[in-house]
Amino acid sequence: MLNNIISLVSGCVTFLGGFLVVWGAVSLGLAIREQQGGSQIASAISTIAGGAIIIAASIYFGQLDTSWLPN
């Protein structure tokens, strides 16, 4: 049961991280196209990096060892 919960949480958090990466990429494209200041570009890059970190954390969380649990 715990494996199912870990899998579900990992999948949801991975989706959230992927959404942030896509949102950051769209924001970056818009900031470059509209030639906005460096703060908009920096914010978009920060969003992309944050999404990537969230994805990495969810992958790590999904690999937790639950073999010590009784069946």
N, C-alpha and C positions, 0 to 999 in steps of 0.2 A: 504494500500500500504506500509506503514512504517513497518507493521508487517511482510510483505513478505521480505522486505529488511533486517530487523533484523534477520529473520530466515535464509536467505541466507548467510549473513555475519557470523552468529554464526556457521552455518554448515561448511563453508570454514575454519574458524579459528580453529574449533574443528578438522577438518581433518589435518590441519597443525600441531597442537599439538600432535595428534596421530602419525603422521609421525615422529616427533622429538623423541617421546618416543620409537618408534620402532628402529629408527636410533641409538639412545643412547644405547638401549639394544644390538643391533648387535655390536656396537663399544665396549661395555663392554665385551661381549663374546670374541671378537677377542683379546682385550687387556689381558684378563685373560689367554686365550689359548696360546698366544705368549709370555706370561710372561714379558710384557713390564713394564716400570716403573710406579710408582704411578701417574704420571701426566696424562698418557693416561686413567687410570681408573677413576681418578678424573674428567677428561674432559667428559668421557662417563656418569658418574653419574650426572654431571651438565646438560648435554643435556637431560637426562631423567627427572630431576627435572624441567627444563625449560619447557619441553613439558607438564608436568602435570600442571604447573601453567597456561600455555596458555589454556589448556582444561578447567580448573576451571574458568578462566576469560571469556571464550566464553560461558560457561553455565550460568554464571551470566549475561552476556550481553543478552543472549537469553531470560532471565526472566524479562527484563525491562518492566515496566508498561506503556503501551501506551493507557490506557483507557481514558485519558484526551483528546485524539484526536477526532475531529468530524468524524462521519461515512461518 
